[in-house]
Amino acid sequence: MHPPRPPPAPLPTLSTPASPPPAPSSTPRLTPPLLQTLPGLLADAHHAAALGRQNLDYARLSSAYTLAAQTLNKLGHYKPSRLTADRAALYADVSGSPLAAAAAARELAAVLRHQGQEVAAQQHIEAAVSRVEATGLTTGAQASAFAQMLCSSAYTAAVAQDRDQALALIKEAARAARDLPAVAPVGRLFPITPAAVDLYAVSVHWALGDAGTALEAGRNLHADQFPTIERKGRMHTDLARAWWQRAKPEQTVTELLAAARVSAAEVRNRPAIREIVDALHAKHAHVSGVRELVAATA
């Protein structure tokens, strides 16, 4: 007997006003076509879950909400992202899948960090790490989920300035990812690789205020190690943040231009990166490449 299923939850409001009020240039630029796709995706996932009513159907529904939460969070829409991540967690629990639950917890933790709730974020991540570890890590999918959650936990601890915990977790993540393939199998829920763990190490160290160690962690990274446009762009933006923290505007511009050439949205739509672009324009307009960067991300 399957447990009773809750009725499909109403969709959160994902659309944006047709004429949003003026805002400073540091606010995220919206991408209406992408946002307009999400309600249809969620509606289709609800329909499939209502027809099938199997654990896998609810895991897929959870994954759809996880994707929506990630998109909204990247665009700076933290309130709807929080609601959507909560729905992802709900349907992951219904599905009984520890991997779907881990994916939902990761996105919930991300939006909680943006809302200044680092302790709550870490609690969600730690619970997910324990659930994944309890699977026995006997499959590649489980092993990659475990490594990913350790990375997420390390970064969350770093944002909370828990240095010892963050450094211990990123080392554990590197060990967990040691035997993972350099190229993740197609369709893997957590396509993390050893290079991706190194990129997380960059983020952990700059979040702890140690730009030099962050740059050292990323010294061997290159775009070819990352299969998606988003991850290629993220590599450049994470290195740019480390250079910016070290007060090196020239190197910061170089990395941000590289990111913009891969994916302008990765620079344009992320509030934290927009702040760096705006600061470069305001304080370092003479640096070569600043005007090109501003034009590319306008």
ZADRENTI-479058 format. One record per residue: x, y, z negated of N, C-alpha, C, O in turn; residue in three letters. Coordinates in pm, whole numbers, plus 50000, padded with zeros to 5 digits. Layout:
# ZADRENTI-479058
XYZXYZXYZXYZALA/...
//
This chain:
# ZADRENTI-479058
500844988050000500005000050000500885012550000501805013749919MET/500605021550090501325034250090500675043549988499465042949969HIS/501465052349920500865061949828499985071649905500185073850024PRO/498985077649837498125087349905498965098749962499915103449899PRO/498605103050080499335113950145498625127150119497395127750127ARG/499365137750089498715150650076498265155450212498855151750313PRO/497235163650217496795169050346497875178250402498675183650326PRO/497905180050532498885189250591498795202950527497715208550512PRO/499945208350490499975221650429499775232150536500185230250651ALA/499155243350501499015254050600500365259450639501295259750558PRO/500475263650766501755268550814502035282250754501135290550744LEU/503285284650714503645298150671503615307550789503725303250904PRO/503455320350761503445330150867504855332150919505735336850847THR/505065328551046506405329351104506505340251209507605343551254LEU/505385345651250505445355851353505905369051294505825371251173SER/506385377851379506855390851335505955401651390505305399451493THR/505885413351325505025423951375505415427951517506585427551554PRO/504405431751594504705435851731505565448451734506405450051822ALA/505345457451637506125469751631506665471451490506075478751410SER/507765464951456508305465751322508775479751292509155487151384PRO/508765483751163509225497051128510705498551155511425488551157PRO/511175510951177512595512951199513405508051080512945508750966PRO/514595503251106515435497950999516875500951030517225503451146ALA/517735500850927519145503050951519715492351043519145481551056PRO/520845495651109521415486251205521935473651141522215463951211SER/522075473551006522585461650939521525450950923521835439650887SER/520245454350950519205444250937519245434951056519735438751162THR/518735422451040518845412851148518005416451268516885421151252PRO/518515414251387517725415451509516915402751524517425391651506ARG/515655404351556514795392651566514905386551704515235393351800LEU/514615373851713514585366951841513195361051858512985349251828THR/512225369051907510825364651914510615351251982509825343351931PRO/511285348152097511015335152159511285323452064510515313952061PRO/512365324151988512675313451895511645312851784511145302151751LEU/511315324351727510325324551620508965319651669508235312751596LEU/508625323151792507325319151845507235304151868506145298551875GLN/508385297651880508405283151902508105275451774507535264551779THR/508465281051660508385273451535506965269251495506785257651458LEU/505955278051501504615273351463504125261551546503495252351494PRO/504425261751677504015250551762504725237851724504125227051722GLY/506015238951694506785227251652506205221251525506035209051515LEU/505895229751429505345224851302503955218951321503605208851260LEU/503165225251406501825219851432501905206051496501155197051460ALA/502805204351591502985191351655503445180851554502985169451556ASP/504365184851465504865175451365503765171551268503675159951226ALA/502905181251231501755178051145500815168351215500325158851153HIS/500565170751342499655162051416500185147751422499445138151402HIS/501495146551450502095133251457502045126151321501785114151314ALA/502285133751213502245127751079500825123551042500625113150978ALA/499835131651083498445128251052498005115651126497205107851074ALA/498525113751246498175101751323498885089351270498275078851253LEU/500205090751244500995079051205500915075751057500775064151019GLY/501015086150973500935084750828501925074250775501635067150679ARG/503085073550839504145064550792505285072950735505365085050758GLN/506145066450659507245073850597508095081250699508505092650676ASN/508375074750812509185081150914508515093650970509185103451001LEU/507195093250983506475104851035506625116750939506795128050983ASP/506565113950809506705124750712508145129450701508395141150671TYR/509095120550725510505124850728510725134250846511445144150834ALA/510115131150960510255139951076509565153451052510075163851094ARG/508425153150986507745165550952508625174050859508725186150876LEU/509245167450763510165174550673511305180650753511705192050727SER/511845173250849512955178250930512535190451012513335199651031SER/511295190551060510805202151135510765214451045511165225351086ALA/510285212650923510265223850828511685228150790511945239950769TYR/512585218550780513975221850748514575230550858515245240550829THR/514335226950983514825234951095514235248951091514945258851113LEU/512935249851063512295263051057512885271350942513135283350959ALA/513105265050827513685272350714515085277350746515435288650711ALA/515875269150813517235273050851517205285050945517985294450930GLN/516305284651042516205295551139515805308551070516435318951092THR/514785307950988514315319950918515385325450824515555337650813LEU/516095316650759517135320950666518255328250741518755338550695ASN/518655322850856519715329150934519315342950983520155351750998LYS/518025344851008517525357751055517255367450940516855378850963LEU/517465362850816517285371750702515865372450650515555381250570GLY/514985363450695513595363150646513525353650526513065342250538HIS/513975358250411514195349250299512905344350233512845332850188TYR/511895352650225510645348150161509965337050241509645326550184LYS/509715338950370509115327750446510055315750455509595304350463PRO/511355318250454512295307050456512155298750328512215286450332SER/511975305550215511805298350088510535289850090510555278350049ARG/509465295650138508205288150148508355276050238507895265150206LEU/509025278050352509185267350449510095256350395509845244550418THR/511165260250323512045250250263511315242250155511565230350139ALA/510425248850082509605241549983508745230950051508605219949999ASP/508175234350168507365224650241508235213150290507815201550289ARG/509445216350334510365205750377510635196050262510655183950282ALA/510835201450143511085192950026509865184549991509995172849955ALA/508685190450003507455183049973507315170850062507095159750013LEU/507455172750192507255161550284508425151750280508245139950311TYR/509605156350243510715147050223510415137750106510685125750113ALA/509865143349999509495134949884508435124849922508485113249879ASP/507455129050004506415119850047507015108550131506585097050122VAL/508005111950213508595101950302509445091750227509625080550274SER/509965095650112510855086750037512255086050092513045077750047GLY/512595094550188513925094350249514895103250173514675115350166SER/515955097650115516925106150045517675115350140518145126050100PRO/517805111350268518505119950363517635131950403518145143050414LEU/516355129650425515455140950453515385150250333515345162450348ALA/515375144350213515345152450091516625160650078516585172150034ALA/517755154850116519025162050110519015173850207519465184750172ALA/518515171650328518465182450426517585193850377517925205650392ALA/516445190350318515545200750265516195208050148516085220350138ALA/516865200750061517515206849945518625216349989518825226849929ALA/519325212650094520395221150145519845234650191520415245050159ARG/518745234450264518175247150312517545255050198517625267350196GLU/516925248150103516365255149987517465261849908517305273149862LEU/518575254949891519705260749818520245272949892520635282749829ALA/520275272350024520805283550102519975296150080520525306950060ALA/518655294650083517835306650064517875311149918517795323149891VAL/517985301949824518105305849683519395313749660519415323149580LEU/520465309949728521705317649716521485331949763521935341349698ARG/520795333549875520545346949926519655354949832519715367249831HIS/518855348149753517975354949658518635356749522517985361149427GLN/519925353349512520655355249388520375344849282520645347049164GLY/519845333349323519515322649226520485311049242520095299849277GLN/521765313949216522805303949238522655291749148522915280449192GLU/522225293749023522085282348931521005272748981521215260648983VAL/519855278249022518785269749076519245262849204518925251149226ALA/519985270149287520485264249412521375252249382521255241749445ALA/522275253849285523185242949252522435230949194522815219549219GLN/521395233449118520615222449060519975214149171519975201849165GLN/519425220849272518795213549384519845205349459519595193849495HIS/520995211349483522045204349557522565192449478522725181549534ILE/522815194249350523335183249268522365171549263522775159949268GLU/521075174549253520085163749253520105156249385519985143949388ALA/520255163549496520305157149627521565148649643521515137849700ALA/522695153649593523945145949598523765132649527524195122149577VAL/523145132949410522935120749332522045110949406522295098849404SER/520995116049471520075107249543520755100649662520545088849690ARG/521575108349731522285102649846523315092449798523435081649857VAL/524045095549694525055086349642524415073349596525025062649606GLU/523185074149545522495062249496522125052549608521765041149580ALA/522205056949733521945047849845523045037349859522845027149924THR/524195039949797525335030949811526285034849922527375029249935GLY/525885044650004526725049850113527235038650204528405038250240LEU/526325029650239526715017850319526625020250469527055011850548THR/526055031750510525945034750653526675047850684526945055850594THR/526985049850811527635062250850526745074350824527245084850785GLY/525445072750845524515083850820524515087850674524495099750641ALA/524535077750584524565080750441525885087150400525915096450320GLN/526995082050454528315087550422528425102050468528985110450397ALA/527905104950587527975118750637527075127950555527415139550531SER/525915122850511525035130850426525725134050294525605145150243ALA/526425124250239527115126350111528205137050127528325145950043PHE/529005136050233530055146050256529465159950276529975169850224ALA/528365160550352527725173450377527215179750247527405191750224GLN/526575171850163526025177250040527125181549944526955191049868MET/528255174549946529385178949864529905192449913530235201149833LEU/529955194150045530375207150100529405218150058529825228850015CYS/528125215550072527115225450035527195228649886527065240249846SER/527415218449805527535220449661528785228649629528745237349541SER/529885225949699531125233549677530915248249710531365257049636ALA/530255250949822530035264849861529105271949763529315283549729TYR/528065264949719527145270849622527875274249493527655284849434THR/528745265249447529535267949326530465279849349530675287849258ALA/531035280949469531935292049498531195305449496531695315349442ALA/529995305749553529185318049551528865322049407528815333849375VAL/528665312049321528395314649179529675317549101529635319648979ALA/530825317549171532145320149111532545309649009533255312648913GLN/532095297449029532535286148947533725279849019533575269949091ASP/534895285648998536085281949075536445267249061536635260349160ARG/536535262548937536985248848915536055238848982536505229349047ASP/534755241048966533775231949027533845232549179533805222249246GLN/533945244549234533985246149379535205239149439535085232249540ALA/536355241049378537575235049432537555219749418538015212649507LEU/537025214949306536935200449287535985194149390536275183449444ALA/534875200849417533895195349510534375195549655534115186249730LEU/535085206149694535535206449833536645196149855536775190849965ILE/537435193249752538425182449763537735168949774538145160349852LYS/536675167149695535925154549702535255153049838535175141949892GLU/534775164149894534155163750026535175159550132534845151750222ALA/536405164650121537445160850217537735145950209537945139450312ALA/537745140550089537965126150073536795118350132536995108150200ARG/535575123050107534385116050156534315116150309533785106850369ALA/534865126750370534785127950516535985121950588536035121750711ALA/536935117050512538205112450570537995101950678538705102050779ARG/537045092850660536835081950755535705084850855535355076150935ASP/535155096750851534115100150948534755103151083535895107651089LEU/534025100651192534605103051325534805117851352534105126351297PRO/535775120951439536045134851476534885140851554534685153051552ALA/534115132251622532905136551693531735128651636531715116351643VAL/530765135651579529625128851516528735122251621528565127751730ALA/528165110751589527245104251683526055113251715525575120751630PRO/525585112251838524435120251880523215116551795522935104751772VAL/522505126551749521285124351673521475122851524520495121251451GLY/522695123351476522925121951331522395134151259522635145551299ARG/521655131751150521025142651077522065152251021521865164451025LEU/523165147050970524255155250917525505152451001526285143650968PHE/525685159951110526805157051201528125163051153528815169851229PRO/528465160551028529675166550972530895158251011530805146051027ILE/532015164951024533275158751064534375163850971534145173350896THR/535565157850975536665163250894536945177950925537245185650833PRO/536855181951052537085196051086536015205051025536305216150981ALA/534785200251022533705208050962533945209950812533615220450757ALA/534505199950747534835201350604535925211950586535865219850491VAL/536905212250676537925222650670537305236450685537735246050620ASP/536295237550771535625250350787534875254250660534855265950622LEU/534265244450595533645247250466534685252050364534395260650281TYR/535885246450371536945250750280537275265450301537535272750205ALA/537255269950427537445284150455536395292350381536725302250314VAL/535135288250392534045295550327534165295250175533935305350109SER/534535283850122534675282649976535735292249925535525299049825VAL/536855292749992537965301049942537675315949957538015323749868HIS/537055319950070536775334350075535645338149981535615349349931TRP/534715329049955533675331949857534265333649717533735341049634ALA/535385326849692536095328249564537045340149564537705342849464LEU/537115347349676537965359149683539395356449721540255365049705GLY/539685344549771541055340649805541195339549956541175328550013ASP/541325351250021541355351450167542565344250224542475337750328ALA/543705345250156544915338650206544755323650214545125317450313GLY/544205317850109543985303350108542915299450210542995288750270THR/541925308050228540885305450328541505304650468541195295550545ALA/542365314050500542995314050631543935302150648544055296650757LEU/544595298350541545455286550546544625274050572545035265250648GLU/543445273150508542565261550527542085260650671541815249750721ALA/541975272150738541455272050874542505273150982542165275251098GLY/543785271750946544855274351042544845264651160545285268251269ARG/544355252551140544375242551248543025241051318542855232151402ASN/542075249451283540755248451344540745254851482541405264951505LEU/539985248851573539795254851705538395251251754537795241451710HIS/537895259251845536495258151885536155244551945535015240051932ALA/537095238052009536815225152073536455214251971535915203852008ASP/536735216651844536395206751742534915207051706534425198351634GLN/534195217151755532795219051717531915218351842532115226151935PHE/530955209051845530225206551969529145216652004528785218052121PRO/528625223851905527515232851933527975247351936528975251051875THR/527225255352008527525269752017527465276051878528295284351843ILE/526475271951800526325277751666527555275051580528035284051511GLU/528065262651583529215259351498530505265751551531375269651472ARG/530645266751682531795273751738531795288351691532815293651646LYS/530615294751702530505308551657530755309951508531385319451462GLY/530255300151433530415300651287531895299551248532335305951152ARG/532655291551322534075290651293534725304451302535485308551214MET/534405311651410535005324851429534505334851324535295342951274HIS/533225334451289532715344151191533255341351052533515350650976THR/533425328751018533995325650886535445330250876535855335450773ASP/536215328350982537595333250982537605348550981538475354650919LEU/536645354651051536555369251049536295374450908536865384550867ALA/535445367750835535155372150698536405371350610536625379850525ARG/537205361150632538455359850557539425371150594540035377150505ALA/539565373950722540435384950764539925398350711540715406850669TRP/538635400250712538035412750662538305414150512538625424950464TRP/538165403350440538445403550297539915407050270540235412950166GLN/540785403450362542205406450348542565420250404543745423850413ARG/541545428050441541735441550492542555441850620543475449950636ALA/542225432950712542885432050842541845434250952541335424551009LYS/541525446850983540445449351081540765444151220539865439751291PRO/542035444651263542375440151398542045425351416541405421451514GLU/542485417151321542215402751329540715399951313540185390651373GLN/540045408051231538595406451214537885408551345537005400751383THR/538255419251417537635422151546537895410851645537005406851719VAL/539115405751645539465394951739538545382951718538045377251815THR/538335379051592537485367451564536015370251595535315361651648GLU/535545382351563534145385451589533865386451739532795382651785LEU/534835391651815534645391751959534595377652014533795374652103LEU/535445368851961535405354852004534055348651971533495341152051ALA/533535351851853532215346551814531135352051907530255344551950ALA/531185364951937530165371152022530195365552163529155364552228ALA/531375362052211531485356352345530895342352352530395338052455ARG/530955335452240530345322052233528845323352213528065316852282VAL/528455331852118527035333852087526865347452020527165349151902SER/526385357052097526175370452042525215370151924525345378251831ALA/524245360951926523275360151818523935356551686523455360751580ALA/525015348851689525685344851566526275357051495526455356851373GLU/526575367551570527065379951511525915389851489525835396351386VAL/525035390851588523975400751584522925398051478522435407251414ARG/522575385351459521405382151378521705378651233520775377151154ASN/522965377351197523295373851059523595386550981524565393451012ARG/522805389750880522965402450809524375404850756524895415950768PRO/525015394650698526345396650642527365400150749528275408150725ALA/527215394150867528155397050975527855410651036528785417851075ILE/526585414351045526225427651095526835438351006527255448751056ARG/526885436050877527475445950786528945448250819529425459550814GLU/529655437650853531065439150890531195446951021532035455851032ILE/530355443651120530405450751247530135465651225530825474151280VAL/529125468651143528805482751116529935489751043530225501451071ASP/530575482850950531695488850877532885491150969533565501350958ALA/533135481851060534215483751157533935496051244534835503951271LEU/532695497351287532315508751371532465521851296532905531951352HIS/532105521751168532135534151089533545538051045533885549851041ALA/534365528051011535655531050948536865527851034537965532851007LYS/536685519751137537835515351218537515516151366537885507251443HIS/536825526751407536415527951545537595528651642537455525851761ALA/538775532451589539965533451674540585520051707541395519051798HIS/540215509651632540815496451652540365490751786539185491251821VAL/541315485351860540995479651991539945468651979540075459551898SER/538925469552060537885459252064536635462851986535605456252003GLY/536675473151901535505476551819534345480851908533215476451888VAL/534615489452006533535494152093532935482552171531715481752188ARG/533795473652220533285461952292532425453252201531395447952244GLU/532855451752077532105443651982530745449651954529735442551952LEU/530705462751933529435469451905528495468152025527305465352010VAL/529045470052145528225468852266527715454652286526575452552328ALA/528555444952254528165430952275527095426352179526385416652207ALA/526965433052067526015428651964524905438751942524165437851843THR/524775448552034523735458652021522355452652045521355459752038ALA/
//
